């Protein structure tokens, strides 16, 4: 953070970040229960925007980040009947990754492996599907350099490039956690 944050602020950010990682791990365990009663646990706003975008028959790109519960966002999308696919890089532990794929599939979300994602993504968009792209990770390949708390970081230009080349609409999505939720 350079000189933009005090040591106390940095400690608080680190603690909150770690709490988010732990919450995400526990949320995975809740997916089967939540997916059976999504409306009880998750409130969605702007659903009409998604259906209006899909009415254009050009597919749809969700730009998402590691903010709140992105896994519960997938559950909500599946519950509403959105044809959703997420681009992801496999986690290093194959057992955990297989379980993650099973849980995501149970929500109705398809998976696109990051390796070879361009062709699959274009195919799904041409089939009027929704592609969710995380944009808050350092892009090793093509990307755009941005300022991130005083440091240069490369973010993906993939969603913007797709949108421009295919005339595909883009909707930013996020799902903040409710403090009352388990």
Secondary structure, DSSP 8 states (H G I E B T S, - for coil): -TTSS-HHHHHHHHHHHHHHHHHHHHHHHHHHHHHHSHHHH-----HHHHHHHHTTTS-EEEEE-SSB-HHHHHHHHHHHT--EEEEE---S-HHHHHHHHHHHHHTT-EEEESTTHHHHHHHHHHTT-EEEEE-SS--SSS-EEEEETTEEEEE--HHHHHHHHHT-EEEE--B---TT--
